[in-house]
Amino acid sequence: KSGLHTLAQTISEEYAKEGVRANVVLPGTVDTPENRAEMPGADFDRWTSPEEIARVIVFLASPASKPINGAEIPVYGQS
């Protein structure tokens, strides 16, 4: 995790003038069929769906997230 953060920080600083942004998405436990099969007794209501993670990534790739650069974004699902 710290390696990805350092990489994102370096990229965001070195390439900001070219309009390149770098952020790190930190997903929590993801609700997938494989995880459900491995952990049948888990509380899946608290897990993050792949679609929720994808929405964060799509937002970060959009012009609306232009001010966000070099950030770690946790996507942990419900608390």
Steps between C-alpha positions, in 0.01 A plus 500: 500500500771749588682421175190586297450819696861604438466418129179704471658793684806492275295479180260771616786738576719427198225502236245748636610766250409259217154444648577149624335405827573193711289374788478172689167325560505287816210253485387316807376144479323459168172313464579248225369148438843364591505680836145388575599138430809525722324680788136388508435637852628852433287815522488585129283808559812676630721407204571718199356401165715504186254754358560739792874483444451550126291815563784650703749420224272644230465818705878525543543463124249779434566875472293548819787358707763735356592648842568153644860398446740282699223380732416170664127433474364232734194313369399283794126458463254553782619573851 
